Amino acid sequence: MSAPNRALIVIDVQQEYFEGLLPIQYPSREESAARVAQAMDAATQAGLPVVVVQHVTEEGAPVFAPDSQTFPLHSEVEKRSAHAAKRFSKQTSSVFADSDLEPWLRENNIDTITLVGYMTNNCVVGSAVGAEPLGFNVEVLSDATGAIDLVNAAGAAPARQVHETLMALLNSNWAAVSTTEEWVKAISDRSALAKDNLIESAARGRNADD
């Protein structure tokens, strides 16, 4: 297998998830932000392009309003964004919707995107799924992403359950899931991360019930 041509995509690591209405609950928001910073440093050192994305809504909106105190990037991401190969804002969960990311990736011969940032249960999974019909390979760093507690009319799930379930879901089909340390080693070795598949994941699930 040829070495992956990667780009690191840093999704919405904004103060909204630290001081706003959507605080990340699992993994720890500060620990996950530190892993995002680690991934950005490793990518820059390895010569991989880093793409920084910010979610934006309209002025006066309760979250991600451009005139709000919680719109800016986390300080550790902001200071590293000077080295970013590309920055843009988005208004949907997928980084591909209504953006020029796809043609930019193709122009730069990128075949594999590594996703970090927030939230696991919205923009990370939305971006991973959005990459499938475009033919990009996807990696997700489990400790450099994060989820929130969810309660609605359909049910409730704590953030840890949401995050771990979605990591298993992504690894079964849409992405290769790893820790940041494992990914740093992979980019040093110029090797691909191991990815599972839906059929074998389902078989293991059946055996676990026996």
SESEKOL-500026 format. One line per field, with one value per atom (N, C-alpha, C): x, y, z. Coordinates in Angstrom, 3 decimals. Layout:
BEGIN
u = (X	...);
v = (Y	...);
w = (Z	...);
***
This chain:
BEGIN
u = (0.855	0.000	0.893	0.569	1.357	1.126	2.093	1.987	0.844	0.071	-1.026	-0.494	-1.204	-0.957	-2.005	-1.590	-2.528	-2.649	-3.807	-4.003	-4.726	-4.300	-4.961	-6.052	-7.293	-8.430	-8.839	-8.651	-8.958	-10.333	-11.317	-12.712	-13.192	-13.488	-14.282	-13.750	-12.457	-11.927	-12.048	-13.286	-13.647	-14.049	-14.038	-14.344	-15.772	-16.643	-18.006	-18.009	-16.999	-16.920	-16.187	-15.751	-15.042	-15.753	-16.242	-16.866	-18.298	-18.782	-20.101	-21.181	-22.180	-23.341	-23.146	-22.004	-21.777	-20.469	-20.276	-19.009	-18.792	-17.633	-17.285	-17.195	-17.795	-17.851	-16.942	-16.688	-15.811	-15.209	-13.869	-12.892	-12.810	-12.037	-11.841	-11.520	-12.227	-12.046	-10.618	-9.998	-8.625	-7.643	-7.874	-6.994	-7.155	-8.384	-8.574	-7.996	-8.119	-7.509	-5.987	-5.407	-3.956	-3.558	-4.388	-4.090	-4.245	-5.205	-5.321	-4.043	-3.564	-2.324	-1.155	-1.103	-0.043	-0.101	-1.299	-1.449	-1.033	-1.398	-1.002	0.516	1.163	2.620	3.277	2.757	3.331	3.141	1.965	1.710	2.644	2.802	3.697	5.127	5.569	6.929	7.129	6.074	6.162	5.903	5.565	5.288	3.911	2.986	1.611	0.806	-0.046	-0.879	-1.911	-2.120	-3.115	-4.213	-5.454	-6.618	-7.394	-7.666	-8.365	-9.746	-10.766	-12.155	-12.846	-13.684	-14.495	-15.954	-16.804	-18.244	-18.739	-19.650	-20.170	-21.674	-22.390	-23.819	-24.033	-25.270	-25.545	-25.287	-25.077	-24.878	-26.093	-25.826	-26.896	-27.391	-26.898	-27.307	-26.774	-27.430	-26.982	-25.630	-25.233	-23.925	-23.241	-21.906	-21.060	-21.340	-21.902	-22.107	-20.749	-20.486	-19.154	-18.793	-19.797	-19.530	-19.498	-19.490	-19.555	-18.163	-18.067	-16.799	-16.403	-17.352	-17.059	-16.831	-16.846	-16.588	-15.113	-14.151	-12.747	-12.265	-11.181	-10.536	-9.935	-9.792	-9.039	-7.636	-7.086	-5.809	-4.681	-4.665	-3.600	-3.716	-4.930	-5.139	-4.888	-5.340	-5.174	-3.702	-2.867	-1.456	-0.751	-1.285	-0.709	-1.294	-2.378	-3.056	-2.282	-1.267	-0.417	0.282	0.452	1.111	0.111	-1.186	-2.201	-2.068	-2.249	-2.218	-3.514	-4.588	-5.898	-6.765	-7.575	-8.560	-9.875	-10.973	-12.270	-13.333	-14.504	-15.630	-16.705	-17.560	-18.635	-19.902	-21.027	-22.317	-23.085	-22.495	-23.140	-22.191	-22.664	-21.816	-20.625	-20.808	-19.723	-18.782	-17.488	-16.512	-16.549	-17.214	-17.264	-18.437	-19.501	-20.706	-20.450	-20.769	-20.662	-19.268	-18.235	-16.863	-16.037	-14.839	-13.948	-12.889	-13.182	-12.206	-11.914	-12.942	-12.703	-11.736	-11.997	-11.042	-9.655	-9.593	-8.285	-7.505	-8.184	-7.528	-7.029	-7.847	-7.449	-6.276	-6.306	-5.196	-3.878	-3.973	-2.775	-2.494	-3.195	-2.969	-3.172	-4.121	-4.434	-5.438	-5.122	-6.069	-6.609	-6.013	-6.401	-6.546	-7.684	-7.886	-7.954	-7.293	-7.310	-8.142	-9.201	-10.135	-9.865	-9.750	-9.697	-10.640	-11.043	-11.912	-13.285	-14.248	-15.551	-16.714	-17.877	-18.091	-18.061	-17.685	-17.761	-19.142	-20.166	-21.539	-22.193	-21.417	-22.018	-21.047	-20.109	-19.271	-18.203	-17.730	-16.743	-17.387	-18.490	-19.151	-19.720	-20.244	-20.785	-19.721	-18.523	-17.428	-16.897	-16.819	-16.358	-17.307	-18.593	-19.583	-19.574	-19.388	-19.348	-18.171	-17.093	-15.910	-16.086	-16.987	-17.107	-17.433	-18.488	-18.802	-17.764	-16.895	-15.856	-14.593	-14.527	-13.408	-12.184	-12.302	-11.164	-11.124	-9.929	-9.758	-9.834	-10.368	-10.583	-9.926	-9.288	-8.777	-9.407	-9.709	-10.261	-9.427	-8.976	-8.186	-9.112	-9.242	-10.258	-10.031	-8.767	-8.495	-8.315	-8.454	-8.386	-9.729	-10.778	-12.159	-12.954	-14.228	-14.996	-16.482	-17.246	-18.706	-19.343	-20.654	-21.429	-22.540	-23.045	-24.217	-25.415	-26.252	-27.420	-28.695	-29.714	-31.046	-32.055	-32.928	-33.999	-35.182	-36.168	-37.398	-37.165	-36.073	-35.793	-35.038	-34.484	-33.753	-32.640	-31.723	-30.614	-29.371	-28.209	-26.942	-25.855	-25.070	-23.959	-22.855	-22.030	-21.019	-20.066	-19.658	-18.722	-19.332	-20.600	-21.282	-21.411	-21.762	-21.884	-20.553	-19.488	-18.172	-17.683	-17.719	-17.189	-18.023	-19.330	-20.184	-19.872	-19.705	-19.413	-18.021	-17.049	-15.731	-15.826	-16.584	-16.772	-17.522	-18.526	-19.292	-18.402	-17.632	-16.763	-15.731	-15.126	-14.086	-14.629	-15.939	-16.531	-16.737	-16.623	-16.920	-16.278	-16.446	-16.117	-14.706	-14.038	-12.756	-11.866	-10.568	-9.615	-9.473	-9.766	-9.755	-8.500	-7.809	-6.609	-6.450	-5.491	-5.107	-4.141	-3.897	-2.951	-1.549	-1.127	0.208	0.374	-0.639	-0.569	-0.468	-1.201	-1.179	0.171	0.753	2.063	3.092	3.036	3.946	3.684	2.404	2.059	2.563	2.467	2.954	4.475	5.108	6.567	7.010	6.242	6.559	6.013	5.208	4.508	3.675	2.985	2.161	0.696	-0.176	-1.614	-2.041	-3.079	-3.669	-4.561	-4.587	-5.445	-6.911	-7.723	-9.162	-9.926	-10.983	-11.827	-12.866	-13.810	-14.883	-16.181	-17.266	-18.592	-18.902	-18.503	-18.844	-18.156	-16.845	-16.133	-16.566	-16.863	-17.373	-18.698	-19.556	-20.851	-20.669	-19.721	-19.468	-18.987	-18.092	-17.629	-18.776	-19.646	-20.807	-21.718	-21.929	-22.759	-22.094	-20.780	-20.074	-20.098	-20.063	-20.075	-21.392	-22.461	-23.789	-23.987	-23.115	-23.285	-22.874);
v = (-1.192	0.000	1.245	2.200	3.421	4.271	5.121	5.977	6.966	7.199	8.172	9.586	10.360	11.804	12.483	12.896	13.334	14.853	15.276	16.640	16.522	17.333	17.373	18.435	18.027	18.954	19.223	20.456	20.855	21.514	20.835	21.250	21.976	23.247	23.995	23.916	24.029	24.026	25.454	25.820	27.185	27.279	28.494	28.691	28.292	28.171	27.704	26.370	25.543	24.213	24.205	25.375	25.484	26.419	27.546	28.557	28.882	28.261	28.586	27.608	27.449	26.614	25.151	24.792	23.422	22.853	22.862	22.388	20.894	20.565	19.173	18.439	17.254	16.493	15.269	14.688	13.512	13.395	13.154	13.216	14.634	14.793	16.104	17.140	18.277	19.276	19.809	20.022	20.532	19.470	18.217	17.150	16.933	16.978	16.796	17.967	19.185	20.346	20.203	19.648	19.422	18.413	17.406	16.415	17.036	17.952	18.674	19.457	20.158	20.928	20.010	18.857	17.888	17.434	17.151	16.721	17.824	19.074	20.189	20.339	20.216	20.322	19.201	17.977	16.837	16.977	17.461	17.654	18.696	19.812	20.867	20.360	19.621	19.085	18.099	17.332	16.334	16.920	18.204	18.833	18.540	18.112	17.852	19.151	19.396	20.593	20.505	21.626	21.722	22.673	22.223	23.028	23.344	24.613	25.046	25.573	25.016	25.339	25.921	26.932	27.515	27.512	27.108	27.165	28.586	29.053	30.406	30.406	31.189	31.405	32.899	33.348	34.763	35.545	36.833	37.677	37.592	37.495	37.417	36.010	35.010	33.625	33.157	32.165	31.729	31.033	30.457	29.784	30.176	30.252	30.483	31.802	32.760	34.072	34.747	35.335	35.902	37.068	37.689	38.823	38.410	37.106	36.636	36.341	36.263	35.967	34.505	33.650	32.221	31.765	32.694	32.336	32.040	32.742	32.526	31.101	30.760	29.476	29.408	28.191	27.975	28.535	29.117	29.832	28.948	27.665	26.779	26.469	26.490	26.283	27.569	28.673	29.961	30.269	30.062	30.422	29.506	28.317	27.399	27.602	28.345	28.518	29.411	30.105	30.897	30.004	28.727	27.775	27.013	27.305	26.565	26.800	25.738	25.855	26.448	26.304	26.795	27.031	28.102	28.388	28.768	28.297	28.725	28.504	29.098	28.928	28.095	27.492	26.658	26.896	26.470	26.643	25.338	24.235	22.926	21.974	20.755	19.805	19.337	19.136	18.623	19.738	19.466	20.444	20.557	19.627	19.646	20.450	20.600	21.267	22.765	23.255	24.700	25.250	24.441	24.913	24.483	25.031	24.643	23.657	22.952	22.015	20.878	20.285	19.162	19.522	20.581	20.892	21.246	21.878	22.205	20.943	19.948	18.686	18.010	18.032	17.380	18.120	19.433	20.210	19.909	19.530	19.250	17.745	16.964	15.511	14.807	15.308	14.701	13.580	12.400	11.286	10.852	11.382	10.970	12.202	12.328	13.432	12.889	13.594	13.242	14.279	13.827	14.734	14.816	16.051	16.317	17.476	17.612	18.728	18.289	19.164	18.992	19.187	18.665	17.631	16.267	15.239	13.882	13.609	14.015	13.662	14.588	15.472	16.339	16.563	17.458	17.833	16.807	16.047	15.014	13.881	13.353	12.261	12.763	13.994	14.537	14.689	15.092	15.266	13.920	12.937	11.608	10.973	11.077	10.525	11.294	12.614	13.422	13.116	12.569	12.246	10.983	10.078	8.779	8.875	9.599	9.635	10.387	11.134	11.883	11.056	9.894	8.995	9.252	10.108	10.350	9.308	8.865	8.055	8.975	8.450	9.270	8.616	9.436	9.039	9.952	9.402	10.188	9.883	10.915	10.736	10.784	9.652	9.497	10.393	10.699	11.526	12.999	13.337	14.736	15.196	14.519	14.853	14.784	15.166	15.124	15.275	14.773	14.762	15.426	15.629	16.221	15.273	15.474	14.732	15.120	14.139	14.396	13.909	14.753	14.381	15.026	14.229	14.769	13.812	14.073	13.279	11.822	11.543	10.167	9.380	10.070	9.360	10.207	9.542	10.238	9.372	10.039	9.319	10.219	9.723	10.519	10.644	11.670	11.981	10.827	10.135	9.018	7.944	7.610	6.612	7.098	8.362	8.937	8.836	9.266	9.300	7.897	6.998	5.659	4.900	5.091	4.439	4.944	6.259	6.820	6.445	6.302	5.830	4.415	3.540	2.185	2.202	3.056	3.181	3.655	4.710	5.232	4.200	3.509	2.546	1.332	1.107	-0.044	0.184	1.443	1.689	2.945	4.084	5.368	5.868	5.343	5.936	4.931	5.194	4.508	5.347	4.760	5.486	5.112	6.116	5.865	6.956	6.772	7.836	8.775	9.917	10.868	10.274	9.587	8.989	7.973	7.149	6.160	6.852	7.947	8.682	9.350	9.923	10.556	9.532	8.323	7.267	6.908	6.845	6.494	7.534	8.824	9.833	9.828	9.474	9.353	8.197	7.085	5.906	6.002	7.059	7.203	5.955	5.478	4.285	4.622	3.776	3.947	3.371	3.952	3.382	2.203	1.214	0.054	0.450	-0.012	0.287	-1.023	-1.064	-2.251	-2.190	-3.130	-3.114	-3.575	-3.249	-3.471	-4.952	-5.785	-7.211	-7.861	-7.607	-8.219	-7.617	-6.317	-5.695	-6.316	-6.590	-7.208	-8.641	-9.368	-10.753	-10.788	-9.870	-9.820	-9.455	-8.582	-8.212	-9.398	-10.218	-11.421	-12.384	-12.577	-13.516	-13.039	-11.718	-11.186	-11.474	-11.632	-11.901	-13.379	-14.248	-15.693	-16.109);
w = (0.000	0.000	0.000	-0.853	-0.919	0.329	0.636	1.813	1.644	2.711	2.602	2.402	1.594	1.494	2.361	3.562	4.574	4.647	5.141	5.645	6.979	7.941	9.245	9.202	9.514	9.518	10.966	11.413	12.790	12.785	13.375	13.252	14.511	14.379	15.372	16.810	16.995	18.371	18.904	19.206	19.571	21.037	21.564	22.968	23.323	22.333	22.576	23.307	23.026	23.630	24.970	25.412	26.676	27.650	27.140	27.995	27.589	26.526	26.003	26.418	25.551	25.865	25.514	24.898	24.448	25.003	26.311	26.860	26.600	26.055	25.815	27.151	27.214	28.453	28.448	27.278	27.218	25.834	25.760	26.846	27.432	28.478	29.085	28.021	28.065	27.006	26.947	28.106	28.082	27.608	27.982	27.517	26.015	25.534	24.091	23.309	23.854	23.193	23.148	24.213	24.218	23.151	22.935	21.899	20.498	20.331	19.063	18.792	19.812	19.666	19.332	19.979	19.700	18.248	17.759	16.370	15.405	15.721	14.854	14.814	15.964	16.015	15.211	15.374	14.659	13.152	12.751	11.325	10.735	11.436	10.953	10.845	11.857	11.844	10.699	10.385	9.315	7.928	7.864	6.582	6.027	6.904	6.462	6.511	5.531	5.584	6.697	7.364	8.433	7.980	8.078	7.713	8.982	9.232	10.444	10.057	10.690	10.360	11.587	11.369	12.437	12.035	12.982	12.733	12.994	12.155	12.296	12.052	12.847	12.643	12.440	12.542	12.348	13.636	13.508	14.682	15.595	16.883	17.868	18.135	17.407	17.643	18.997	19.618	20.948	20.954	19.820	19.730	18.420	18.470	17.293	16.564	17.258	16.639	16.462	15.308	15.059	15.965	16.571	17.466	18.941	19.211	20.598	21.142	22.477	23.135	22.982	22.614	22.504	21.066	20.122	18.724	18.452	19.059	18.711	18.971	18.308	18.523	19.926	20.427	21.659	21.467	22.513	22.387	21.862	22.259	21.808	20.319	19.812	18.371	17.609	18.160	17.478	17.233	18.219	18.040	17.055	16.830	15.852	14.460	14.380	13.099	12.133	12.626	11.726	10.712	11.066	10.173	9.301	9.439	8.695	7.192	6.434	4.978	4.453	5.245	4.802	6.025	5.992	7.014	6.337	6.902	6.394	7.459	7.247	8.154	7.471	8.277	7.745	8.557	7.984	8.650	8.805	8.360	8.488	9.200	9.458	10.180	9.353	8.065	7.230	6.777	6.839	6.351	4.830	4.168	2.707	2.148	2.938	2.441	2.257	1.070	0.778	1.051	0.819	0.989	-0.222	-0.315	-1.406	-0.931	0.164	0.701	-0.268	-0.863	-1.770	-2.901	-3.690	-4.761	-4.233	-3.063	-2.491	-2.164	-1.583	-1.275	-2.545	-3.583	-4.830	-5.485	-5.434	-6.005	-5.301	-4.019	-3.239	-3.111	-3.946	-4.014	-2.671	-1.889	-0.597	-0.812	-0.282	-0.373	0.985	2.072	3.420	4.303	4.981	5.909	7.326	8.225	9.647	10.380	11.047	11.703	13.196	13.698	15.129	15.417	16.684	17.040	17.491	17.311	17.939	16.972	17.273	18.266	17.586	18.348	17.816	17.245	17.982	17.654	16.634	16.021	15.002	13.842	14.007	12.864	12.528	13.514	13.206	12.429	12.944	12.219	10.895	10.868	9.619	8.553	8.950	7.999	7.522	8.428	8.043	7.027	7.302	6.382	5.053	5.127	3.919	3.021	3.600	2.807	1.978	2.417	1.755	0.268	-0.136	-1.573	-2.393	-1.724	-2.435	-2.629	-1.965	-2.168	-1.302	-0.286	0.600	1.716	2.063	3.264	4.475	5.574	6.772	7.976	8.778	10.086	11.128	12.296	13.409	14.648	15.330	16.544	17.757	18.420	19.463	20.661	20.981	22.153	21.806	20.527	20.081	19.531	19.945	19.608	20.906	20.883	22.116	21.884	22.848	22.739	23.954	23.859	24.946	25.383	26.578	27.051	26.188	25.887	25.046	25.725	25.722	26.203	25.269	24.690	23.853	23.855	23.024	23.040	22.682	21.981	21.578	22.639	23.638	24.671	25.260	25.956	26.610	26.548	26.460	26.456	27.017	27.976	28.501	27.460	27.611	26.602	26.356	27.407	27.201	26.317	26.583	25.757	24.316	24.145	22.806	22.070	22.732	22.093	21.748	22.716	22.478	21.455	21.477	20.479	19.077	18.949	17.636	17.146	18.049	17.626	17.045	17.720	17.217	15.885	15.787	14.548	13.405	13.644	12.594	12.159	13.120	12.792	12.057	12.147	11.472	9.980	9.537	8.122	7.575	8.251	7.649	7.925	8.932	9.308	10.016	9.974	10.845	12.105	13.243	14.513	15.287	15.817	16.613	17.653	18.545	19.453	18.729	19.331	18.744	18.709	19.764	19.796	18.670	18.456	17.371	16.016	15.864	14.594	14.369	15.416	15.288	14.824	15.358	14.905	13.448	13.071	11.693	10.697	11.054	10.105	10.057	11.169	11.156	10.267	10.324	9.517	8.095	7.839	6.555	6.242	7.278	7.134	7.346	6.811	6.985	8.332	8.900	10.107	9.736	10.602	10.373	10.507	9.582	9.593	9.628	10.413	10.482	9.376	9.397	8.400	9.038	8.380	8.951	9.136	8.165	8.237	9.431	9.606	10.721	12.048	12.060	13.289	13.699	12.718	12.999	13.497	12.897	13.326	14.766	15.124	16.506	17.444	16.984	17.789	18.051	17.021	17.201	18.158	18.019	18.901	20.345	20.546	21.896	22.590	21.809	22.378	22.700	22.168	22.366	23.793);
***
